[in-house]
Amino acid sequence: MKSIIQQIAEKNRKQEAAEAEAVRDEIDNPSTGNGRRNFLKKAALGGIALGGMMHLSLEDTIAQTTSKVSRASNPSDLKITDIRYALTSVLGGTAIIRIDTNQGIYGLGEVRDGADPRYALMLKSRILGLNPCNVEMIFRIIKQYGFHGRQGGGVCGVEMALWDLCGKAYGVPAWQLLGGRYRDKVRMYADTPSHDDPVEQMKLIRYRSEEQGYSWLKMDVSLEELRAIPGTLVNAKTWDGARGQYDLKDYMSYGNTKHPFTQVQITEKGLEELAKIVEHVRDMVGYEIPISTDHFGHFDLNNGIRLGKALEKYRLAWMEDIVSWEYTDQWKTISDALETPCCTGEDIYLLNGFKPLIDIHAVDIIHPDLSTSGGLLETKRLGDYAEEHGVAMAMHQAGTPVSFMANVHCAAATQNFLALEHHSVDLPWWESLVKMTGSLPMITKGFANVPLDSPGLGIELNEEVVKQHLSPRDKGFFEPTPEWNDKRSHDRLWS
C-alpha cells in the first residue's frame, strides 16, 4: 500500500478510536439515560466482521446478529406485494423505489442517478410473493439482470430496499445485518469550490473546510480547463475541443469514444497549466487535507502517466479514472509508473468485475458506486476482498439521501473504507428529502452519522419535500405498477 494511503488509513483509525472512547464515556456518564446506555452497550457488540460468519447462510447470520432483539413484525410471514417509484430531480433524474409488503412495512431503495426506473420495475415479476428478508436469495435471482454502469441501477436499488425492509422487520440497523460496524461516523469528501477570483475561492474553500467541516476534498483537473489556452492540446479540435465527456449526442462523439482512441495529447504547456491549478488549491488548503482528482478527459495511458508525474509533488490522495476501468493491464502500467495512488470502479458491477484489478494490484484504491456495484452486501464483500489484497476502498455516491444512507451503512461495516463522496453538499433541500428516524442528524461537520438507534437505513421519506422536487418529465408519486406484475420469459442462464 502506498505511503499516502497508509497515512490516511492510520489517521482514520486514530479518529475512530477516539470516537469509540467517546461512546464509552457516554455509557459511563451518570446523566446518560438507561435506554440510551443499554442501546450503546448492545450496539458495541456489533463489530463482528461478516467474514467471521462466512460459513453461515444469510438467514443464519441474521439469526445470530438479531437473536435478542424485539421483532417489529412477523418476518417469516412477510411477502413482497409491489414495487413503486418516484422520479426526483436530483442530478437530472434519480428514482427512489419503494418495495411494499403484506404487513404494511416497506423498504426504500434508489435506482442510480441517470438510470431508467424501469431497470427496477422489470424485476418486480421475479420477486412478487417472496419474503424480502431472504435478501441473498433474491439477489441471486435478479443479479443476472444488472450490468456495469447505470444498467446495474435496478438490481442495486432493489437490494438496498430489501435491506431497509429486513432491518425494519427485525428492528435493527442495516449495518448490524451486514455483521456489525467498525465506526460510528463516516468520513466524506466533497468537491472543491472554484472561483475566478483567488480571494473569493479562498473564502469558498474556508467555508467548505471550516464551516461545513469537510476534511477531504476532490477536484477536476480536466482537458476542459485547457480548451481556451492555445498550445496546450494536440488533436483536440477534431473532438470539438475535447469538450464534454458526458456529451453523448451520437455514437462516435467524444463522450462515447474510449480514452485510447482519441489521440488527444497534452503538451508540456498543458501539463504546466494543469499543475498550476492543483498547486493553487494545495496552497490554499495546505497538506493536512487530502485532495483527490477526477474528470481528466479522454486521453491514453501515456498522457495519463505524464500528467500523473507532473502532479506527484502535490501528494494527491488519488487520481481517478485516468483510463476506462476495464483496461486492467493499462491500469497496472499506470499504477506501477506513479507514486500517486490510482483509483477506479464507479461503473463496475459485482465483485467479479473488480477482481481482475484487485488480483494484480492494478489500482491502489477501488471506488465502487453502491448503486452499480451490487448493493450493500456485495459492496461489503468486494471491500473485504480488496482488504485481503492490500487495496483500500473509497465510495462514489451521487444520488438522493436514500442511496447516501445505504452507503453509510455499508461503509460503517467495511474495515478498509477511506471516504464517501457527497455530491449534493451545496443543494439546500437535499437532506430534507428524508427524515432521520433515530436521534442523530444525517451529517455533522463533514461526517455522516451512522444510525445507532433506528432500524433499516434509518430514514423515512419527507413526502411533501419529495413531491416538490419531482422530475418535470415524470410527476408520478409511488403509483401502482400492475403492468409489471407478469413474468413473460424464461431467463435461466443454463440448460
C-alpha positions in Angstrom: 0.0 0.0 0.0 1.4 3.4 -1.0 2.5 5.7 1.8 -0.3 8.2 1.2 -3.0 5.6 1.7 -1.2 4.3 4.8 -1.1 7.8 6.3 -4.8 8.4 5.6 -5.8 5.0 7.0 -3.8 5.5 10.1 -5.4 8.9 10.7 -8.8 7.3 10.2 -8.0 4.6 12.7 -7.0 7.1 15.3 -10.1 9.1 14.8 -12.3 6.0 15.0 -10.6 5.0 18.3 -11.3 8.5 19.7 -14.9 8.2 18.7 -15.2 4.8 20.3 -13.7 6.3 23.5 -16.4 9.0 23.4 -19.1 6.3 23.2 -17.6 4.6 26.3 -17.6 7.9 28.1 -21.2 8.4 27.2 -22.1 5.0 28.6 -20.2 5.8 31.9 -21.7 9.3 32.2 -24.3 9.3 35.0 -26.6 11.6 33.0 -27.0 9.1 30.2 -30.5 7.6 30.3 -30.8 3.9 30.8 -32.4 3.3 27.4 -29.6 5.1 25.6 -27.0 3.4 27.7 -28.4 -0.1 27.1 -28.6 0.6 23.3 -25.0 1.8 23.2 -23.8 -1.4 25.1 -25.7 -3.6 22.7 -24.5 -1.7 19.6 -20.9 -2.0 20.8 -21.2 -5.8 20.3 -21.9 -5.2 16.6 -18.3 -5.1 15.4 -18.2 -8.7 14.2 -16.9 -8.8 10.6 -19.1 -10.6 8.2 -16.1 -12.8 7.4 -16.4 -14.4 10.8 -19.7 -15.9 9.8 -19.0 -16.7 6.2 -19.8 -20.4 6.8 -23.3 -19.5 7.7 -26.2 -18.8 5.4 -27.6 -15.3 5.3 -30.6 -16.4 7.2 -28.4 -17.9 9.9 -26.3 -14.8 10.0 -29.4 -12.7 10.6 -30.5 -15.1 13.3 -27.1 -14.7 15.0 -27.0 -10.9 14.9 -30.6 -10.4 15.8 -31.3 -13.2 18.3 -32.1 -10.9 21.2 -33.9 -8.0 19.5 -37.6 -7.4 19.6 -39.4 -8.0 16.3 -41.3 -5.1 14.8 -43.2 -7.5 12.6 -43.5 -11.2 11.8 -40.6 -11.6 9.5 -41.1 -15.2 8.5 -44.6 -14.3 7.0 -43.5 -11.2 5.1 -44.2 -11.2 1.3 -43.4 -8.6 -1.4 -46.6 -7.2 -2.8 -45.5 -4.2 -5.0 -42.6 -2.1 -6.3 -43.4 1.6 -6.9 -41.2 4.6 -7.7 -40.9 8.4 -7.7 -38.5 10.1 -10.1 -36.8 13.0 -8.3 -35.0 15.9 -9.9 -31.7 15.1 -8.2 -28.9 15.1 -10.8 -31.4 15.4 -13.7 -33.4 12.4 -12.7 -32.9 9.9 -9.8 -35.6 7.4 -8.9 -36.5 6.4 -5.4 -38.2 3.0 -5.3 -40.4 1.5 -2.6 -41.0 -2.2 -2.0 -44.3 -2.9 -0.3 -45.3 -5.9 1.8 -48.3 -7.7 3.1 -47.7 -6.4 6.6 -47.6 -2.7 5.8 -43.9 -2.2 6.3 -41.8 -1.2 3.2 -38.3 -0.6 2.1 -36.7 2.3 0.3 -34.1 2.0 -2.4 -32.7 4.0 -5.3 -32.0 3.5 -9.0 -28.7 5.1 -9.8 -28.6 8.7 -10.9 -29.4 9.0 -14.6 -30.7 5.4 -14.9 -34.2 4.4 -16.0 -36.5 3.3 -13.2 -37.7 0.6 -15.5 -34.4 -1.2 -14.7 -36.0 -1.8 -11.3 -39.6 -2.3 -12.4 -38.8 -5.1 -14.7 -37.6 -7.1 -11.7 -41.0 -6.9 -10.0 -42.4 -10.0 -11.7 -39.3 -12.0 -10.5 -39.8 -11.2 -6.8 -43.5 -10.8 -6.1 -44.7 -13.0 -3.3 -41.1 -13.7 -2.0 -40.0 -13.0 1.6 -37.9 -9.8 1.4 -35.7 -10.9 4.3 -34.2 -13.6 2.1 -32.0 -10.9 0.6 -29.2 -13.0 -0.7 -31.5 -15.5 -2.4 -33.5 -12.7 -4.1 -30.2 -11.0 -5.1 -29.1 -14.3 -6.8 -32.4 -14.4 -8.7 -32.1 -10.8 -10.0 -28.4 -10.1 -10.4 -28.3 -11.5 -14.0 -30.5 -8.5 -15.0 -27.8 -6.0 -14.0 -24.6 -4.9 -15.7 -21.9 -2.2 -15.5 -22.7 1.5 -15.3 -26.3 2.6 -14.9 -27.6 -0.8 -16.0 -26.8 -2.1 -12.5 -29.1 0.5 -11.0 -32.3 -1.6 -10.9 -30.7 -4.6 -9.2 -28.9 -2.4 -6.7 -32.0 -0.3 -5.9 -34.0 -3.4 -5.1 -31.2 -4.8 -3.0 -30.9 -1.7 -0.8 -34.7 -1.6 -0.4 -34.6 -5.2 0.8 -32.0 -4.4 3.5 -34.1 -1.4 4.6 -37.2 -3.7 4.8 -35.3 -6.5 6.6 -33.9 -4.2 9.1 -37.3 -2.7 9.9 -38.8 -6.2 10.2 -36.2 -7.3 12.7 -35.9 -3.9 14.4 -32.1 -3.4 13.8 -29.9 -1.1 11.6 -28.8 -2.4 8.2 -25.1 -2.3 9.3 -26.0 -4.9 12.0 -27.3 -7.3 9.4 -24.0 -6.9 7.5 -22.2 -8.2 10.5 -21.7 -5.1 12.6 -19.9 -1.8 12.4 -16.3 -0.6 12.6 -17.1 3.1 13.0 -19.9 5.4 14.3 -19.1 8.2 11.8 -18.3 8.0 8.1 -15.8 10.4 6.6 -16.9 12.2 3.5 -15.2 14.0 0.6 -16.7 16.9 -1.3 -15.9 18.9 -4.5 -13.5 21.8 -4.2 -15.3 25.1 -4.8 -13.9 27.1 -7.6 -13.9 30.8 -8.5 -12.1 33.0 -11.0 -11.0 35.3 -8.2 -8.4 33.7 -5.9 -9.6 35.7 -2.9 -13.2 34.5 -3.4 -12.1 30.9 -4.0 -10.2 31.0 -0.7 -13.4 32.1 1.0 -15.3 29.2 -0.6 -12.7 26.7 0.4 -12.6 28.0 4.0 -16.4 27.7 4.1 -16.1 24.1 2.9 -13.4 23.1 5.3 -14.1 25.2 8.4 -17.8 25.9 8.4 -19.0 22.7 6.7 -16.3 20.7 8.3 -15.0 18.7 5.3 -11.6 17.2 5.8 -11.2 15.7 2.3 -11.7 17.5 -1.0 -11.9 16.4 -4.6 -11.3 18.5 -7.7 -11.4 18.1 -11.5 -8.2 18.5 -13.5 -9.6 18.1 -17.0 -9.0 19.0 -20.6 -11.9 21.4 -20.2 -9.5 23.7 -18.3 -7.2 23.9 -21.4 -9.7 24.4 -24.2 -9.3 28.2 -24.3 -5.5 28.1 -23.9 -3.5 27.9 -27.2 -0.8 25.3 -27.5 -1.9 23.1 -24.6 -3.6 20.2 -26.5 -2.9 18.1 -29.6 -5.8 16.9 -31.8 -8.5 18.5 -29.6 -10.3 20.4 -32.4 -11.2 17.1 -34.1 -13.2 16.4 -31.0 -14.8 19.8 -30.6 -12.0 21.0 -28.4 -12.3 17.8 -26.3 -15.4 19.2 -24.8 -17.8 17.2 -22.6 -17.0 13.6 -21.7 -20.8 13.3 -20.9 -21.7 14.8 -24.3 -23.3 11.6 -25.8 -25.1 13.1 -28.8 -24.0 10.4 -31.1 -22.2 7.0 -31.0 -19.0 8.4 -32.4 -18.9 11.6 -30.3 -16.0 12.4 -28.0 -18.1 11.4 -24.9 -18.7 7.9 -26.5 -15.1 7.3 -27.6 -12.8 5.5 -25.2 -9.6 7.0 -24.0 -7.1 5.2 -26.2 -8.9 6.1 -29.4 -9.0 9.9 -29.4 -5.2 10.6 -29.8 -5.8 13.8 -27.8 -2.4 14.6 -26.2 -1.4 17.2 -23.6 1.6 19.4 -24.4 4.2 20.5 -21.9 2.5 23.8 -21.7 -0.8 22.0 -21.0 0.8 20.0 -18.2 2.2 23.2 -16.6 -1.3 24.8 -16.7 -2.9 21.8 -15.1 -0.2 21.7 -12.4 -0.8 25.4 -11.7 -4.5 24.5 -10.9 -3.6 21.8 -8.4 -0.8 23.9 -6.9 -3.2 26.8 -6.4 -5.7 24.6 -4.5 -2.9 22.9 -2.5 -1.5 26.3 -1.4 -5.0 27.3 -0.2 -5.8 24.1 1.8 -2.4 23.1 2.9 -1.2 19.5 3.3 -3.4 18.4 6.2 -6.4 17.9 3.9 -6.3 15.1 1.3 -7.1 16.2 -2.3 -8.3 13.7 -4.9 -8.6 14.4 -8.6 -11.1 13.2 -11.3 -12.6 14.0 -14.7 -9.4 14.3 -16.7 -10.8 13.7 -20.2 -10.3 11.1 -22.8 -6.6 10.6 -23.4 -4.4 7.5 -23.3 -2.3 5.9 -20.6 0.9 7.6 -21.9 -0.6 11.0 -21.3 -2.0 9.8 -18.0 1.4 8.9 -16.8 2.9 12.2 -17.9 0.1 14.1 -16.1 0.5 11.9 -13.0 4.2 12.6 -12.8 3.6 16.4 -13.3 1.3 16.3 -10.3 3.2 13.9 -8.0 4.8 16.7 -5.9 1.4 17.8 -4.7 0.8 14.4 -2.9 -2.7 13.8 -4.2 -4.8 11.2 -2.3 -5.6 9.6 -5.6 -6.0 10.0 -9.4 -9.3 8.6 -10.5 -10.4 7.1 -13.9 -7.4 8.1 -15.9 -8.5 5.5 -18.4 -11.5 3.2 -18.6 -11.9 0.8 -15.8 -11.9 -2.4 -18.0 -8.3 -1.8 -19.2 -6.7 -3.9 -16.4 -3.2 -4.1 -17.9 -3.2 -0.4 -18.7 -4.1 0.4 -15.1 -1.3 -1.8 -13.9 1.2 0.0 -16.1 -0.1 3.4 -14.9 -0.1 2.4 -11.2 3.4 1.0 -11.4 4.7 4.2 -13.0 3.2 6.6 -10.4 3.7 7.3 -6.8 0.3 8.8 -6.6 -2.4 6.2 -5.7 -4.6 5.2 -8.6 -8.4 4.7 -8.3 -11.3 3.4 -10.4 -14.5 1.5 -10.1 -17.7 3.7 -10.0 -19.1 1.9 -13.1 -18.1 -1.7 -12.2 -20.8 -4.3 -11.5 -20.3 -7.0 -8.8 -17.2 -8.3 -7.1 -16.3 -10.4 -10.1 -15.9 -7.1 -12.1 -13.4 -5.8 -9.6 -11.4 -9.0 -9.1 -9.1 -8.5 -12.2 -8.0 -5.1 -10.9 -7.6 -6.3 -7.3 -5.8 -9.6 -8.0 -2.8 -8.0 -9.7 -3.0 -4.7 -7.6 -3.6 -2.7 -10.8 -5.1 0.1 -8.6 -4.4 1.2 -5.1 -8.0 2.1 -4.3 -11.2 0.6 -5.5 -14.1 3.1 -5.9 -17.4 1.4 -6.1 -20.8 3.1 -6.5 -23.1 1.0 -4.3 -25.9 1.8 -6.8 -23.9 -0.1 -9.5 -21.6 -2.4 -7.7 -24.3 -4.7 -6.3 -25.8 -3.0 -3.3 -24.8 -3.2 0.4 -23.7 -6.8 0.9 -21.9 -7.2 -2.5 -20.1 -3.9 -1.9 -19.0 -5.1 1.6 -17.8 -8.3 0.1 -15.7 -6.6 -2.5 -14.3 -4.3 0.2 -13.4 -7.3 2.3 -11.8 -9.0 -0.8 -9.8 -5.8 -1.6 -8.6 -5.6 2.0 -7.2 -9.1 1.8 -5.1 -7.9 -1.1 -3.9 -4.7 0.5 -6.3 -2.4 -1.5 -8.3 0.3 0.1 -11.9 1.3 -0.7 -13.4 4.8 -1.2 -17.1 5.0 -2.3 -18.7 7.0 -5.1 -22.1 8.4 -4.4 -24.2 10.9 -6.4 -27.8 10.3 -5.6 -30.5 11.1 -3.1 -30.3 10.6 0.7 -31.6 7.1 0.2 -28.5 5.7 -1.6 -26.4 8.0 0.6 -27.6 6.3 3.7 -27.2 2.8 2.1 -23.6 3.8 1.6 -23.2 5.0 5.2 -24.3 1.6 6.5 -22.0 -0.3 4.1 -19.1 2.0 4.9 -19.7 1.5 8.6 -19.5 -2.3 8.2 -16.3 -2.3 6.0 -12.9 -2.1 7.6 -10.7 -0.8 4.7 -13.1 2.2 3.9 -11.5 5.6 3.4 -14.1 8.2 2.4 -17.6 8.6 0.9 -18.4 11.1 -1.8 -21.1 13.7 -1.1 -22.2 15.1 -4.5 -25.0 17.4 -3.4 -23.3 19.1 -0.5 -24.4 22.6 -1.7 -28.0 21.6 -2.6 -30.0 23.3 0.2 -33.1 21.0 0.1 -31.2 17.7 -0.4 -31.1 16.5 3.2 -34.7 17.4 3.8 -35.9 14.8 1.2 -35.8 12.3 4.1 -36.3 12.4 7.9 -33.9 10.5 10.1 -35.8 8.1 12.3 -33.1 7.9 15.0 -31.7 10.5 17.4 -28.8 11.7 15.2 -28.7 14.1 12.3 -27.6 12.8 8.9 -24.4 14.9 8.7 -22.3 16.6 11.3 -19.3 18.7 10.2 -18.2 16.7 7.2 -19.0 13.3 8.7 -22.1 11.2 8.1 -23.6 9.8 11.4 -24.1 6.0 11.4 -27.7 5.4 12.7 -27.3 3.6 16.0 -30.9 3.6 17.3 -33.1 3.2 14.2 -33.9 0.2 12.0 -33.1 -0.4 8.4 -31.5 2.5 6.6 -32.6 4.8 9.4 -34.7 7.1 7.2 -38.3 7.8 6.1 -39.3 10.0 3.2 -40.3 13.6 3.8 -43.1 13.2 1.2 -44.0 16.8 0.8 -40.4 17.8 0.1 -40.0 14.9 -2.4 -43.2 16.0 -4.2 -41.7 19.5 -4.5 -38.7 18.1 -6.2 -40.0 15.5 -8.7 -38.6 15.4 -12.2 -40.6 17.5 -14.6 -40.7 14.6 -17.0 -42.5 12.2 -14.5 -44.7 13.7 -11.8 -46.0 10.3 -10.6 -45.6 9.6 -6.9 -45.4 5.9 -6.0 -48.3 5.0 -8.2 -49.3 1.3 -8.5 -47.4 -0.6 -11.2 -49.6 -3.6 -12.1 -48.3 -3.6 -15.7 -45.0 -5.1 -14.3 -46.6 -8.0 -12.4 -46.4 -10.7 -15.1 -43.3 -12.7 -15.9 -43.2 -13.3 -19.6 -39.9 -15.0 -20.4 -37.8 -17.9 -19.3 -34.5 -16.4 -18.3 -32.4 -19.2 -16.7 -28.8 -18.8 -18.0 -28.0 -22.5 -18.2 -29.6 -25.6 -19.8 
